[in-house]
Amino acid sequence: MNGLTVVIVLRVRLGAVRDILAAGLTLLPWSAAMAVASWLSGARLVPQYGLRVLFTGLVAATAATAALMAAPVGPPDAIDTRMDA
């Protein structure tokens, strides 16, 4: 996840030509949502469902990563990188 956040901030900074503060604040809602989700899962889901919820999350994350790695990717020149598209 850390690599993705760096890429998003750099894309906003360099691609959209925003200032550094705006680029950094782009991920503030995502960070707040991750903090709330972490608190909810630790405070409610784990005591209620036990370790099953942790293993289910691990399996879901592994499956999503495997699906993304198996997805076909075209050559770099075929990807449209225009911001107005």
Secondary structure, DSSP 8 states (H G I E B T S, - for coil): -HHHHHHHHHIIIIIS---HHHHHHTTHHHHHHHHHHHHHIIIIIHHHHTTHHHHHHHHHHHHHHHHHHHS----GGGS---TT-
